[in-house]
Amino acid sequence: MNYRSIFLAAIQAVGLYAAVFIHPIGQILTLVTPVPLIVAYVRNGRQVGLAALGLSAVLALLLGGWQAAAILLFSFGLMSIGIAEGMRRQMKPEGASLLGGLLPIAVLGAIVLFYLVRVGKSPVSAVEEYLREIITAAAAVYTRMGLAEMAATVTSVMDSFIYYFARLMPGITVATSIAQAACCYVIARAVIARKPESAPVMDRQPFALWHAPDAWVWGLIAALAFSVVPHETPRFIGWNLAILFAVLYLAQGAAIVEHYLLKARLKPFLRGLIITLLLVLPPTLASVIALGIVDIWADVRKVRVPIQAK
């Protein structure tokens, strides 16, 4: 085994994981904790990758207790395994990102669901109770600080916010996890590409040419159809699905923007800055999503393989 790679990957992962204490940049760095583990897994094989993950969990246990080790292992660790396995199996970027994003959600969701069944609570009521405690505590803090109007505002919107957030939480959680996995995939692939001979199985497609499978648009159509159903359950199912597809086509729209920024020969820093600004502002964010959806039919980059005439 490559013990040097195991040690370095574990130290880097735990360092990124512990960066949460460096506000606010540290919280962003924490989200890319899987990257060193992915690189070690893809470059050196499954055995080294799992050993690096195990050592990372042990270090987190020693530094932060069993809770920190469990979070690293079952969230970032499972994400790194999913993405790395996707890379090694030559899956497309969307496949590796889905595997990395859904694996921790599936495992943690099963654990939480088992616990809630044991205590006799439904997932929705448990989330509502948790949110109510947090918002009530926040209102109390505002009151002690003399911000009575702020406390009253928070209290007045509490019920409505809790009602919708608890029912949209599945879509938000899954979309966030997949988006994080996609970012980790892109960063890990860029690191591995610096030594391409170390991982010959890696997918080489540049982000600027990526697009989601065209057939996935039927999922978006189904989500929009469910969203207008008058009954509550199918309507919230549609809204949750719409959140997922919004993230998907946001990525496709961002790839189109990257394509044209590359054609303009802009430096990586400027390209990243422009894309970040587009994704931060709500009006441009919606425009990027719309661009990704329109690209299904317009193929503005001409990247789809035409059907050969027989």
Secondary structure, 3 states (H helix, E strand, C coil): CCHHHHHHHHHHHHHHHHHHHCCCHHHHHHCCCHHHHHHHHHHHCHHHHHHHHHHHHHHHHHHHCHHHHHHHHHHHHHHHHHHHHHHHCCCCHHHHHHHHHHHHHHHHHHHHHHHHHHHCCCHHHHHHHHHHHHHHHHHHHHHHCCCHHHHHHHHHHHHHHHHHHHHHHHHHHHHHHHHHHHHHHHHHHHHHHCCHHHCCCCCCCCHHHCCCCHHHHHHHHHHHHHHCCCCHHHHHHHHHHHHHHHHHHHHHHHHHHHHHHHHCCCCHHHHHHHHHHHHHCHHHHHHHHHHHHHHHHHCCCCCCCCCCCC
